[in-house]
Amino acid sequence: MKMNKAFIYQIEFFSFWHAGSGLSGSTYADSLVLKNGDNLPVIPGKTLKGLLREAAEAIHGLNDKLVSTEFITDVFGETEKVNGTEKRKEGEAFFGNATLSENLSKSLVEKKLTNSLYQVISSTQIDENGQARDHSLRQLEVTVPLTLYGSIEHLQKEAYKEQMQQCFNWIKQMGVNRNRGLGKCKFSIFN
């Protein structure tokens, strides 16, 4: 059965998180969070697609009944070698950016509270004597825990929604410094 309607998912963050913009904030922070034009956090659909593909491939490697090869190639695409040349077949699914809800976004912008969504945390390297190494102080802008929403369009089969939920269940953290406790999250289908 074909399923062309989009479905909405949510990412609920339980800790500070950092989806990097690649930009530096000079003396404010060494690495800034990716934000939209209204100064609100956003996670690009391309980033989410890559994270979910990685989860799909890991699950498939453990149990191909939970996530099928067909799901991975139909949703995420594949690279084939044709006459010694790599040819990319794009996946059929479209992954939208994950953003705050429309109502919350509007309220934060109207009340000029967008800056309250971010904090800067610092870290430094410690040498063998327990002292900070020179020039090792790093400051990272992080986003406070909150919930983002995104959509995935053009899933072609109803069974793919169930397999996508398996991928969502696999992801427990995302963003920079996951090994240091940042980015704890839960993905779930919203509708």
C-alpha positions, 0 to 999 in steps of 0.5 A: 500500500502506498503512503504518500502523506507526510508524518510528523516526528518529535525529538525530545531533548533531555540535556543540553545539545549542540547541532553545530553551525560551523561558525565561531562566536569570537569571544562568546564561544568557539562553536555556535549552534545552527539557528534559523533567521529568527535565532531559533535552533534548527536541525537540518533534514540532511543531518537527520537523514544521515543519522537515521540511515546510520541507525537503519544500517546498524539495525539491519546488520543485527536483524534484517527483519526489523529493517529491510534492505528494501527500506534502506534503499527506497528511503535513503538511496544507494550507490551502485557501481555501473561500468566502474563508475559510482552512480547514486540513486536518491532515496524517495523520502524527503526529510524536512528540518526539525524545528520548534513548534510554530506556536512556541517559535512565534511566542519566543520571537514576539517576546524577544526570548530567543537568546534564553534558549542558549548557554555557553559551557566551557571545557579545558584539557587537564595535564598529568599534574591535574592542571589546565593545559595552556590554550586549551579552554574551549567554549561551546554554545549549547541549546537548552533541553526542548522538543523539536518537530520534523516531517518525513514525506514520501514514504512509499509503504505503510510498513516503512513507518514501522521500520522508521520507528525502529530507527528512531528507537535506536537513537539515544543521543545526537549532536556534538559531545555525545560522549560527554553527556550532551544531546540525550534525546528520544525520537518518536512518531508524533502523528 
